Amino acid sequence: MKKLPIFSSSVAKTKTAAAYQSVDPNTGKVVKTFETLTDDQLEEKIAGAALCYETWRHTSYAERAVIVTKAAKILHDRADELAHLATLEMGKRISEARGEVEFSSQIMYYYAENAERFLAAVELNPIFGEAHMESSPLGVIFCVEPWNFPYYQLARVAGPQLMAGNVLVVKHAGIVPQCAIAFEQIWAEAAAPAGLYTNLLISHDQSDRIVDNSRIRGVALTGGTAAGKRVAARAGQNLKISSMELGGSDAFIVLEDADLAHTVKWAVWGRMYNAGQTCCAAKRFIVVEELADEFLEKFTAAFMELKPGDPLDETTTLGPLSTESALIALIKQVDEAVDHGAKVLLGGKRIDRPGAFMEPTILTDVESGNPAFRDEFFGPVAMFFRVKDEEAAIALANDSDYGLGGSVFTKDIDRGKRLASRIDTGMMFVNNISWSDAELPFGGIKSSGYGRELGDMGIQQFVNKKLVRTGSFDAPE
C-alpha cells in the first residue's frame, strides 16, 4: 500500500518564517539567514531516508565503516575550518571548538572500528536447544540536537547509529545552521548514499509531526528538560523508542583532604568551559567547612583572572554566550535568585562591551526555597555551598531534580569511589570532570533524562534485540 505524505497538501506550498539564522555572538551581527523547508520538501527528504534504509540495513559492517571512516577523516582534516564556523555561529572559543571537532572525529573512528564487536550475537544457554540474541537496526531515527556542541552532538548519534545500520534525519538548533549544513556535506563527500544522513531546516511544528510519522522508528533528543518532556511524550504516544539527554546541575564536591591547587583548576574549567554552557558542567560547588574559605578565595581569584575577548583570538579566556537572548535570560535568573535571598559574591552583570558577554558570577547563600536552588544556570554562574562534612555534602548533592553528572575531590581514592556510589546521577568523576572519551557512556537520570550515548551502550540504544532459539525437541503434551 502506498504511504500517504505526513503533511497536508493545503499547506505544502507555504514556507514558515525563517527560524535558522547565524548571528555572531561576539558582535551581535547577523551573518546569514536560512529558510525552513516546505512541507513538500520535508516529505521528500523523509521518503529519501526511508528508501536509503532499505539498502543500508543490508550493507556489511565493513562497508559502513568505509564511509564512516571517511567522514571521520574529513572532520580531522578540516578541524580548523569547522572550528571557525562554530565560533562564528555560537561563540565557542576557537581552541575549544577545534577540540570539539577532533573529538567528533575520534567518535566516528571509534564506532567504525568497534561496531561489529558491540553488536555481535550473544550466545545464550537455554535448558533445551540453542539460542542467541542478535542485533538489527530499527530504521529511520529522528534526532533533535542543541547548539552548544554543534558537531559533537551530531557525531555521537551519527557514529553509532549509522554503523548500526540505521539512517538519520536531524533537526539541529536554529542558531547553528551553517554547522548543521557543513556536517551533512561531510557525509556526501564521504560517498554516503543519498538519504543516509539528512539535515532538516524545519519548524518546531514540523518537528512534532515528524515524531508521528510511521517511517520514523526512534527519537533522540539532546536539549532542555521542557523540550525533552514534550518530545518524549509524543514519542511515547507513538510507541517509539527514545533517548533524552537533558539538563543538569552537577555537584562539585570538595572534601577536606582535597589537593586544593588541583581542585581549583578543575573547578574553573568545569564551570567555565564553553562559557559555562554545558549540561554536565560543574554548577553547584559543595565544599566542607574545613576547606571552604580557602577554596572560595582561590576560586574567586581564578574567576577574576578570566578576560573577555574575541573567541577567535587564541588568547581569549572568556567567550560570549551563544545569543543575546541567552544573556538576558541568565541575568534575569541571577536577579531572581538575589530577590529570593542569594548573595552575589562576584559578577552578576553583563560586560560593557559589544557581544553577549556576562561577568563570571559566584552566588552564595542559596537556600532551598530559592528558585535558583532547583534551577540550572546555563552560563558562567557558579553556586557555592558550605557544608559541615561528607554526609552533608552527599545529602545536598542528591537534593536536586537533576541527575546527570557530578564529581568529588579527595586524596583518598577509595573514599572518593565510595562517595561517588552514593550520588544519584548517571555519571560521577573522582578528582576530574573528564567526560571526553568515546569509550565512556554518557547520560543521566531524573530530570536529566534517560538512555545513554557513546561507548558500547550508545550503539545499543536504537537496535532490535532479537531472540533466536533453535532445537528439535518435542512440544509439550
N, C-alpha and C positions, 0 to 999 in steps of 0.2 A: 504493500500500500504506500502510495506517495505521501511523504510527510508534508504537512502544511507549514508555511512560514510562521514563525512565532510572532511576527509583527504585523499589525493591521495595515493593509494597503492604503487605508484612508489617511494615514499619517506618514506613509513611507517616503513621500517626496519632501517632507518638511525637515529642515535642519534645526536642531535646538541651538540655543545661544552658545557662543564659544565658551567652553569650560576648560580649555587647555591653553595655558599661557606661561611663557618663560619670562620671569621678572628677576633681574639681578638684585638679590637682597643686599648687596654691598652698596648699590647706588639707588635702588628703587626704580630703575628704568626698565620699561618693557622691552624685551629683546625680540620676541616673536609670538604670534598668536596662531592657534590651530583650531579648525572647526571640528565638531564632533561628526561621527558617521551618521548618514541617514539610516533609517531602519532597513531599507533595501540593501544598503551596503553591508550592514551588520549581518543580515540574514545570509548574504553571500559568503561572508567570512566564516561564519559558524558552519555552514554547509561544507565549505572547503576543508575545515578542520576535521569534520566528521568523515569526509571522504579520505583524507590523508590517514586517519586512524585505521581504516580497513586494510591499508597496506603496511603501515608502520608497525602495527601489532604483530605482524608475521615476520618482521626482519629479525635477524640474529643479534645477539649482544655485540658481536664483533662489528657488524655493520652499523649499529647505532653508535658504537664507540668511536668509529672513524669520524663521524660528523661532530659528535660532542667534543672530541679531542681537537678537531679543527677550530671549533668555536672557542675553546679554552685558549688555544694558541693566539687567536686573533685578539682576545681580551688582553693577554700578556703583551703582545707586540704593540698594541695601541693604548697602553696604560696611560701615557701622558695625555694623549688626545682626549680619551674618555674621561679622565680625571678633570681636565679643564672644563669639560661640558658640565659635569656635576657641580663643580664650584660655581660656575656661571649661573646655574639654574637654582640651586638651593643653598649655596653659601658655604659648603664644607671646605675647610682649609685644604689647600692643594696637596699637602703631604698625606693627610688623612684620606682624601679622595683617591690618590694614587694607591695607597694601601688597600682601599676597598676594592679597586679593580683587580689588583693582584690576588687578593683573597678569593674573589669571584672566579678567577681563572683556576685557582687551586681546587675549588669545589668541583668544577667541571671535570678536571683531570681525575679527581678522586673517584667520582662516580663512573667515569668511563673505565677506570681500572678495576673497580670493585663491585659493580652492579651485579654481574653474573654470579659472583660468590654470595652476595647478600640474598639473592632471590633463588638460589639453588633449592631443589626439592629436599624436604626434610623427611627422613625415614621414621616411621612410627612402628610400634611393636604391639599390635593387637593380639588377643588370645588366639584367634584363628586367622589364617591367611596372612596377607601382606598389606601394608598401607603406607601412604606418604602424603605430605602436604605439598602442593605446588602453587606457585605464584603466577598470576597472569594480570595484564593491565586491565583497567576499567573502561577507558575511553577518553573522551574529551574532558579535561579538567579546567574549570574556570578559576582564575587566580585574581585576587584584588590586592594590590600591593601599594605601600606607602612611599613617601618621598625621601625619608631620612637616610636611606641607603639605596639609592636608585639603581644600582647594579647588583649588589649583594642579595637584596630581597628577591630579585629575579633569578639569579644564579642558583640560589638554594632551593628553588622549586624546579627550575628547568633541568639542572643536572640530574637529580634523581628520577624525576617523573618521565623525562624523555628516554632515559636509559631503561626505565621500567616498561616502556612500550606505550605509554600514554602520549597524548598530544595536548598542547596548552593554548588557551585563549586568555589573554591577560589585559585587565584594566589597571593601568598604572595611575599614579597620582597626577592631578591636574597641573601641578606646578613643575613637573619634570618631563614634559612631552618629548623634548629632544633626546634625553637619555633613553626614554622608552623606545623611540624610533631607532636610535643607534643600536640598541640591544637586539631588536628584531632584525635589523640589517645584517648583524653579525651572523645570524643563522643562515640567511640567504647566501652570504659569502662562504659559509662553511658547506655549501651544497646541500642544505637540508631540503627535503621535499616541500612543495608548496602546502601550507596549512599546518606544518609541524609546530611552529611557534608563531602565534598571531597576536600582534599588539592591537588593542581596541581603544580608540579615542571615542569614548561614549559617555552619555549622561548617567546620573545615578538611577534614573527611572529605567533606562535601558539595561543597566547592570542588574537591577532587581528582576527584570523579566528574563534575563539570561539564566538565572538560577532556576527558573521554572521550566526551561526548555528541556525536552525529553532527551536531546542529544548530549546534554551536559551530565556527566556521571559523578562529579565530585566538585567541591568548592573549597578553596584555600584562601584565607584572608589573613593579612597582617595589618593591624591598624588599632584604632581606639576601641575601648570596651563598648561604647554605644553602637558603633558600626558593627562590631562583632555580634552583638545580641540580635541586631536586625537581620544580618545575613545568615547567621546560624539558625534563626527561627525559620527563615524562608527555606533554607536547605532542609531543615527538619520536616517541614510541611510536605516537601517533595521526596522525603525518604532518601536523601542523598548524603553520602559520607562528606564530612567537612573537617577542616582543621582551623583553629583560631589562635593566632599568636597576637595577643593584645597588649595592653599597657602593663606598667609595673611601678612599684615604689620600693625598690630594693633597699634592704637594710645593709649597712656597712658597720659591722660590729668590731669594736676595738677593746680587747681585754687588757688588763693591767700589765701583762708581760710582753706586750707587742713591741717590736722593733719600730720605734717611732719614725725614724727617718724613712725607712722602707714603707711604712704605713701611710704617711702623709703623701708620698709620691703617688701611690695608688689611689688615695682619696681624691687628689686633684684630678688625676687622669680619669678616674671613674665617674666623677661628676661633670667634668668639662669637655670630655671627648665629644666631638661632633656638636660643640656648643651646648652640651647637655641634652641634646635631642635624640636620646637613645632609650628604648623601652627598658633595657636591662642595665641602665646606668645606676650608679650608687646615688640614692636620693635621701635616705634617712641615715644620718650618722649617729650611731648609738655608742657612746663611749663610757666606760666605767669611771667612777668618780676619781679614782687614784690617778688617772692619766688625762682626765678631761680638760683641765686648764691648759696643760702643755700642748695637747693635741690641737685645741681650738686656737691657740696663739699661732702655732706653726701653720695650720690650715688657713687661717685668715691671712697671714703674711704671704703665703703662696698665691692665694686668690688675688691679692693686691698687686702682684707682680705681672699678672696677665695683661697684655697690651692689645687693644683692638686695632684692626687694620684690614687692609685688602686681603681676602683669603687666598688670592693668587700669589701673594708675597710669602715666600718661604719663611720669613722671619716673624710673621704674624702669629701670635699665640692665642688670640681670641677672635673668632669669626662672628658673623652676624647670625641671627635666627633666620629661618627659612623664608619668612614673609613678614610684612608689616603687620598683618592681622595677627600672626602668632605672637609678635612682640607685644601688641596692645593687650591681647588676652592674658599673657603671662603677667604683665604689670598689674592688670586688674585682679588677678588671682593673688598676687602678693599683697596688694592693698586690702583685699578682703580678709586675708589672714591676719593682717595688722589690726583691722577693725574688730577682730574676734580675739585680740589679746596677744598675738605674736609680736616679737620684737625684731627689728631689722638690725643685725649686728654689722652688716656690710651691704652696700649696694641698694638694690630695690628699685632703681630708676633706669630709664633709657639713657644711653650715652649720647652726649651732644655732638653728633657728627652725622653725616649722611649714612643712610642704610639702617637696617633693622637690628641695631646693636643694643644689648642690655648689659648693665653692670653685673659682674659676678656677685651673687647675693647669698647671704647666710641669714637664716631665720632661727631664732631661739624661742623658748617659752611657747611652743606649740602644744596646747593641751588637747585632750581627747575630744572636747566639744567644738574645737575649731574645724571648719571645713577643710583646712589645709592638712589636718591630721589624716584624712581619708583620701585626699586628692593626689593626683600625680602632677608634678611640676615638670613640664617638658621643655626644659631650657636650663640656663645656668643658675639654678636656685637650689641651695642645699638646706636641709633642715637638720639642726643639731639637737641631740638629746643626751642629757647626762643621767646615768643610771647608777644604782648602788653597787650591783655586782652582776655576775654572769647570768644568774637566774632572772634578774630583772631585764637584762638585755634580751634574753630569749623571749620572755613574755611580750616585751614591746615589739620586737621584730615580728612576732606572729600576730600581733593586733593590727592586722591590715586586711583590706578587702582583696589586695593583690597577692600573687604568689608566683612571681616569675623567677627572680634570682636573688642572690644575696652573698655576702662574704663575711669572713671572720678573720681577724688578725691576732696572732699569738705565736710565741716562740715554741710552744708545746704543740707539736703537730697532732698528736693523738687527742689532745684536748680539743683542738680545732675541729677534728673529724667528728668527735662526739657531739659537739655543739651543732655542727652542720647537719647532723642527722635529726636534730630536734627542731629545725626550722621548716615551716610548711611552705616550701617552694618547689619549683621544678628543677632549679639549679642552685648549687652552693659552691663557693670557692674559698679555699683556705690560703691566706697570705697572697692572694692575687685576685684579679677580676678578668682573667683572660679567657674569653669565650670563643676566640677566633681560631677554631680548629675544625676542619671538615669532619673529623672523626667524632666530634662531641655533639650528641643530640641536644637540640635547643627547644625550649618550650616551658610552659608554666601550668599552674592550677588556679583555682578560684577565679576571680575576675580577670586574671591574666590569660585565660583561655584553656585550650586543650589540644592534644596532638603534639607531635614532635617533628622537627625538621633537622636535617643533617644527620650524619652517622648512619648506622645500619637502620635505625628506627625511621629515619626520614624517607627512605625509599619504600618502606612497608606501608606508608600512610594511605596510598591510593592503589592498592593491588588487591585482587581477589585471592583469598587463601582457600584453595580448593582441596578437599579431602578426596583421595582416590584409594579405594580399597579393592583388592583382588583376592580371589580364593574360590575354590570349587567345593566348599563344604555344604552339607545338606541344609535345607530350610527347616525351621522348627516345625514340629508336628502340630 
